[in-house]
Amino acid sequence: MAERTIGYLKTAEVAEILHVSPKTVTRWAKDGKLPHSRTLGGHRRFPAEAIDQLAKELVQVDQIEEI
């Protein structure tokens, strides 16, 4: 996973990082589970740093559960 210092990700990019469908990302954002903002056109954008941190946390939880 590439380190990002600044920027925003599209729904499909978040889905790829988290290994879920874009619909799941949209649902999580709507439910308040993922931080996001909206463009002037109404599209969701997700802060890359927050998504990267979440992905790292999910990997750590998965590794703990395997033990």
Secondary structure as UniProt FT lines:
FT   STRAND          8..9
FT   HELIX           11..18
FT   HELIX           22..30
FT   TURN            31..32
FT   STRAND          37..38
FT   TURN            40..41
FT   STRAND          44..47
FT   HELIX           48..66
//
